[in-house]
Amino acid sequence: MSEPVAKRQMFEYDGDNPFHIYNIPYYPSSSDELLFNHWHEELEIVYTLQGNSLHYIDGTCIKSQPGRLIVVNSESSHNIIPDRTVYGSGRKVVIALLISREFLEGVFPDFKNMYFLNEKEMTTPEIGDLMVTLSHYDDESETSCYERIYIKGLVLQLL
């Protein structure tokens, strides 16, 4: 049996919004394709609100539970096996933030040499609060230019 091939996922950004914010409710069939083995240039930060999922990142399994923050490094192959017991609730299960590589290189000139680890099982309440606040500005929301400045400030605090 052969290993599943990771597909490259590509995202587009407008000039003043170098982020994508997703509130994932884990409906049984709607977003499963986003969970399959894939990679992208963006840094991905995932915060679990409810349920216990398994995240496979570059072949390493990380168990997630509510309050855990998982960072997926740029170009890391990853997939998620969600906790199907929370399916159908319609409530947010996970908040996912994708940050463009160009933005990160502007903030951290040595970004290409950085590698984030997922050693802590729980994050701080402040980081959880930042992720929840960011979730109010997901990709489905209309945002003003002032809100986009606010979002950048939140992301910089998170970083």
C-alpha positions in Angstrom: 0.0 0.0 0.0 1.4 3.4 -1.0 1.6 6.5 1.2 -1.0 9.2 0.5 0.3 12.0 -1.6 0.2 15.5 0.0 -1.5 18.0 -2.3 -0.3 21.6 -2.4 -3.0 24.0 -1.3 -2.8 27.6 -2.6 -4.3 30.7 -1.2 -4.8 34.2 -2.6 -4.6 37.4 -0.6 -5.5 41.0 -1.2 -2.9 43.6 -0.5 -4.1 44.6 3.0 -5.2 41.3 4.3 -2.4 38.7 4.5 -4.5 36.2 6.6 -7.2 33.6 6.3 -9.3 32.8 9.3 -11.5 29.8 9.3 -14.1 28.7 11.9 -14.5 25.0 11.3 -17.7 23.4 12.6 -16.8 19.9 11.3 -20.0 19.0 9.5 -19.6 15.4 8.3 -19.1 16.1 4.6 -18.6 19.9 4.0 -15.0 20.5 4.8 -13.4 17.1 4.9 -11.3 17.8 1.8 -9.5 20.6 3.8 -8.5 17.9 6.3 -6.7 15.5 3.9 -3.0 15.4 3.6 -1.8 18.7 2.1 0.8 21.5 2.5 1.1 25.2 1.8 3.6 28.0 2.2 1.5 29.7 4.9 2.1 29.2 8.6 -1.0 27.6 10.1 -2.1 28.1 13.7 -5.0 25.9 14.9 -6.8 26.4 18.2 -9.2 23.7 19.4 -12.4 24.8 21.1 -14.1 21.4 21.5 -13.5 17.8 20.7 -10.3 15.7 20.5 -8.7 15.5 17.1 -5.4 14.0 15.8 -3.1 16.2 13.7 -0.4 14.5 11.6 2.4 16.9 10.8 5.4 15.7 8.8 4.6 12.2 10.0 4.3 13.0 13.7 0.9 12.6 15.5 -0.2 15.3 17.8 -3.3 14.9 19.9 -5.4 17.9 20.4 -8.0 18.7 23.0 -9.9 21.9 23.9 -7.4 24.7 24.7 -4.6 23.3 22.6 -2.8 25.4 20.0 -1.0 23.6 17.2 1.4 25.4 14.8 1.9 23.9 11.4 5.2 25.2 9.9 5.4 26.5 6.3 5.6 23.7 3.8 4.9 21.0 6.3 2.7 18.1 5.1 -0.2 17.7 7.4 -3.8 16.4 7.9 -6.4 16.3 10.6 -8.5 13.4 11.8 -11.4 15.2 13.5 -13.3 14.0 16.5 -16.5 12.8 14.8 -18.5 12.9 18.0 -18.7 16.7 17.7 -20.0 16.5 14.1 -23.3 18.1 13.4 -23.2 20.5 16.4 -22.9 23.5 14.1 -20.7 25.2 16.7 -17.1 26.1 16.1 -14.8 23.2 16.9 -11.6 24.6 15.6 -10.2 28.1 14.7 -7.6 28.0 11.9 -5.4 31.0 11.1 -3.3 31.0 8.0 -0.6 33.7 7.7 1.0 34.5 4.4 4.7 33.8 4.1 5.3 37.3 2.7 3.8 38.9 5.9 5.9 36.6 8.1 9.1 37.4 6.2 8.3 41.1 6.7 7.9 40.6 10.5 10.7 38.0 10.9 13.5 38.6 8.4 14.9 35.2 9.2 11.5 33.4 8.9 12.8 30.8 6.4 15.1 29.5 9.2 12.4 29.4 11.9 10.7 26.2 13.0 7.9 26.1 15.5 7.5 23.1 17.9 4.2 21.8 19.5 5.5 20.8 22.9 2.9 22.3 25.2 -0.4 20.4 25.5 -2.3 23.6 26.6 -1.8 27.2 25.6 -2.2 30.3 27.8 -5.6 31.8 28.3 -4.3 35.0 26.6 -3.5 33.2 23.4 -6.8 31.3 23.5 -8.6 34.7 23.9 -6.6 36.1 20.9 -7.6 33.2 18.7 -11.3 33.5 19.7 -11.2 37.2 19.0 -9.7 36.6 15.6 -12.4 34.1 14.9 -14.9 37.0 14.8 -13.2 38.2 11.7 -13.3 35.0 9.7 -13.2 34.8 5.9 -17.0 34.9 5.8 -17.1 38.4 7.4 -16.9 41.8 5.7 -14.2 43.8 7.3 -13.4 47.5 7.1 -9.9 48.9 6.6 -9.8 49.8 10.3 -10.8 46.2 11.3 -8.0 44.8 9.0 -5.5 47.0 10.9 -6.9 45.7 14.2 -6.6 42.1 12.9 -3.0 42.7 12.0 -2.4 43.9 15.5 -4.0 40.8 17.0 -1.9 38.5 14.7 1.3 40.4 15.7 0.4 40.0 19.4 -0.1 36.2 18.8 3.2 35.9 17.0 
